Amino acid sequence: MKTIPDFAREILNCSPTPALPLPRLLEAIEEATAGQVVNAERILAEIRARPDLFRVLDPMIGPWRRATAKPDEVPPWSPETWVLCLDPDTGTSSSVSARTAESLRCLGRKG
């Protein structure tokens, strides 16, 4: 039986990019599992539990947040969380895409 990280890895490996916005990945996982997995928090927790395969790029966590933000202030824009696959087994079609994808994975491993 496939796990949520297995589905996420397959989806990201079939994607033209090594990273996808979390909402798009959640939709793809829901389609792949025929709606059996619907809890977004569970999906995200299982993906975060595999740092060897994925990096969750959350724009609301880290030093890049606005330094002048007030407590509980909602930003005027709504950034998306992205999921980056660190698995080098992607089906990129060109050398430029392959090199860009590998650069993103390398940066993701540094975090």
N, C-alpha and C positions, 0 to 999 in steps of 0.2 A: 504494500500500500504506500502510495506517495505521500510525503509530508508537505507541509506548506513551503518550506525552503526548497524542496524539489520542484514544486510548481513554479515558484518565483525564479529559480535558476533557469528552468526551461524557457520561461517567458522572456527573461532578459537575454538569454542566448539567442533567441529567435528575433529579438528586436534589432533594428539597425544601429541602435546606440547601446552602450553598456549600462546606461542609467535611464530610469523612467520616473515621472512624477508618481508619488504614492497613490493618488486617486486612480490613475490609469492602471497601475499595477494591481490594485485591489479589484478593479473591474475585470481585468484579465484572469485573476485567480478565481474570482467568482464564476466566470464563464467556464474555466477549465475544470472546476470542481462541481459543475452543474448546480451551483447555489448551495452546496452542502456547508461551505465555510462562509459565514456572513459577518463574523465579528472582526471588525477592523483592528481593534486593540490586540486581539489574539494573533492576527496575522503579523502585525508590526512587532509584537513581542517575540514571536518565533523567528522572524527575520533578524532582529537585533541579537538574538541568542546565538547566531552564527556569524561572528565577526571574521571568521576565516573565509566566508563566501560573500558577505555583503557589508556595505557601509550605508548607514542611514544618514542622509545629509539634511539635517533639520536647521533651517535658517533662523529659528527662534531660540536655538541653544548655541552658546559660544560667545566669544569676545567681539564678534562682528555685529552684534545687536547694537542698536542705537544707544550710545552712552548717555544721552540726555533723556531717555525714556523714563517716564514716571511709573511708579509701581501700579500694576494692573492696567496700564495704558494699552489700548489696542492700536496696532500700527495702522496707518492710513491705507496700507496695501496688504494683501493677504498672500504672503509667500507660500509656496508649496514645498513640502518635504519630498525629497527624491531618494530613490534607492539605487545604489551603485552595485553592480555585480563585479566581484573581484576575480571570478573564474575566467581564465584566459581562453577558454574554449568558446569563442564566438565565431559566427559565420560572416564576418565582414567581407564585403565584396572588393574593396580596393585597398591598396597599401596605405593611402592617406587615412582612410577610416580605421584600419587596423592600428596604425601608429597613434592616432588620436585616442582610440579606445584604450590602448595599452598605457598611454600617458595618464588618462583619467584613473585607471586601475592603480597605477603606481602612486599617484597622489592620494588615492583612497587608502592604500596600505600604510601610508605615513601617519594617518590619524589615529 
